[in-house]
């Protein structure tokens, strides 16, 4: 922890509620492997070292391959992602960069072809959650060294 505010100490009730909400979204029914790709992709876009470290570790623990993790920045060209994963990753890119990319109809149409309406909401909330964690981690310079970070 740096000299910046520790949000867990400064607002413990809010952080507990945020963590509880995050957990609830993660357990909403979408496949865990998809959620790890979503967390990694948003964290790549946001350049969040803490979340990249954490979620690449968790993805590996869940059985994700090194190849798919390494190719994630170029997911549009990489042949190893399913149509469902591709629709989710496009949605991640657009929702994470909403001010610049918006949510154009073709991207939504691809999403709707792969996800039920309920799953669309679950996915969008999962993207919102990881973007929130990215902002907390970057803003307050948080890092979880227990996941093998080597200086």
FENHU-V606930 format. One record per backbone hydrogen bond with DSSP energy under -1.0 kcal/mol. NH is the residue of the N-H (numbers start at 1). CO is the residue of the C=O. E is the energy in kcal/mol with one decimal. If there is no record, write none. Layout:
NH|CO|E / NH|CO|E
This chain:
10|6|-2.7 / 11|7|-2.2 / 15|11|-2.5 / 16|12|-2.4 / 17|13|-2.2 / 18|14|-2.6 / 19|15|-2.6 / 20|16|-2.8 / 21|17|-2.6 / 22|18|-2.7 / 23|19|-2.5 / 24|20|-2.3 / 25|21|-2.6 / 26|22|-2.3 / 27|23|-1.4 / 28|25|-1.7 / 35|31|-2.1 / 36|32|-2.1 / 37|33|-1.7 / 38|34|-2.4 / 39|35|-2.7 / 40|36|-2.6 / 41|37|-2.8 / 42|38|-2.4 / 43|39|-2.0 / 44|40|-2.2 / 45|41|-2.3 / 46|42|-2.3 / 48|43|-2.3 / 52|48|-2.7 / 53|49|-2.6 / 54|50|-2.6 / 55|51|-2.9 / 56|52|-2.0 / 57|53|-1.7 / 58|54|-2.5 / 59|55|-2.2 / 60|56|-2.1 / 61|57|-2.4 / 62|58|-1.7 / 63|60|-1.7 / 64|59|-3.0 / 69|65|-1.9 / 70|66|-3.0 / 71|67|-2.3 / 74|71|-1.7 / 75|72|-1.6 / 77|74|-1.5 / 78|74|-1.5 / 86|82|-2.7 / 87|83|-2.2 / 88|84|-2.1 / 89|85|-2.9 / 90|86|-2.4 / 91|87|-1.9 / 92|88|-2.6 / 93|89|-2.5 / 94|90|-2.2 / 95|91|-3.0 / 96|92|-2.8 / 97|93|-1.6 / 98|95|-1.1 / 100|97|-1.1 / 101|97|-3.4 / 102|98|-1.5 / 108|104|-2.2 / 109|105|-3.1 / 110|106|-2.0 / 111|107|-1.9 / 112|108|-3.2 / 113|109|-1.6 / 114|111|-1.3 / 115|111|-2.1 / 120|116|-2.4 / 121|117|-1.7 / 122|118|-2.5 / 123|119|-3.1 / 124|120|-2.3 / 125|121|-2.6 / 126|122|-2.2 / 127|123|-2.3 / 128|124|-2.2 / 129|125|-2.6 / 130|126|-2.3 / 131|127|-2.2 / 132|128|-2.0 / 133|129|-2.5 / 134|130|-2.7 / 135|131|-2.0 / 136|132|-2.2 / 137|133|-2.9 / 138|134|-2.8 / 139|135|-2.3 / 140|136|-2.2 / 142|137|-2.1 / 147|144|-1.5 / 148|145|-1.3
